């Protein structure tokens, strides 16, 4: 219920605050959740590249991910 409310509020804000024609407003209003998803994908990609470029960071990242996996399982 909370997620639906957040989505509906985001759609309403997108319809009101977006500049452009009706099709542009409707597209942005309905697709706004893709923005945070794109952020997560970008950050994950940057972490992978950093792990390859800086091996010490990669070891620390692998250890942190392993510890998180072990703790959550």
C-alpha positions in Angstrom: 0.0 0.0 0.0 2.8 2.4 0.9 4.7 1.7 -2.3 1.5 2.3 -4.4 1.0 5.6 -2.6 4.6 6.7 -3.3 4.2 5.7 -7.0 0.9 7.6 -7.3 2.4 10.7 -5.7 5.4 10.4 -8.0 3.0 10.2 -11.0 1.1 13.2 -9.9 4.2 15.2 -9.4 5.5 14.1 -12.8 2.3 15.2 -14.5 2.3 18.6 -12.8 6.0 19.5 -12.6 7.3 18.2 -16.0 7.5 20.6 -18.9 6.4 19.5 -22.3 3.4 18.1 -24.1 0.9 15.6 -22.8 2.8 12.6 -24.1 6.1 13.8 -22.5 4.4 14.4 -19.2 2.7 11.0 -19.2 5.9 9.2 -20.2 7.9 10.8 -17.5 5.2 10.4 -14.9 4.8 6.7 -15.6 8.5 5.8 -15.9 9.9 7.8 -13.0 10.9 4.7 -10.9 13.5 3.9 -13.6 15.7 6.8 -12.4 16.6 5.2 -9.0 17.1 1.9 -10.8 19.5 3.5 -13.3 21.4 5.1 -10.3 21.8 1.7 -8.7 23.0 0.1 -11.9 25.5 2.9 -12.5 27.0 2.7 -9.0 27.3 -1.1 -9.2 29.1 -0.7 -12.5 31.5 1.9 -11.0 32.2 -0.4 -8.1 33.1 -3.3 -10.5 35.4 -1.0 -12.5 37.0 0.3 -9.4 37.6 -3.2 -8.1 39.4 -4.1 -11.3 41.4 -0.9 -11.5 42.4 -0.9 -7.9 43.1 -4.4 -6.7 43.3 -3.5 -3.0 39.8 -1.9 -3.2 38.6 -5.1 -5.0 39.9 -7.2 -2.1 38.2 -5.0 0.4 35.0 -5.0 -1.6 35.0 -8.8 -2.0 35.6 -9.2 1.7 32.7 -6.8 2.6 30.4 -8.6 0.1 31.4 -12.0 1.5 30.8 -10.9 5.1 27.4 -9.4 4.2 26.4 -12.6 2.4 27.6 -14.7 5.4 25.7 -12.5 7.8 22.5 -12.4 5.8 22.3 -16.1 5.0 
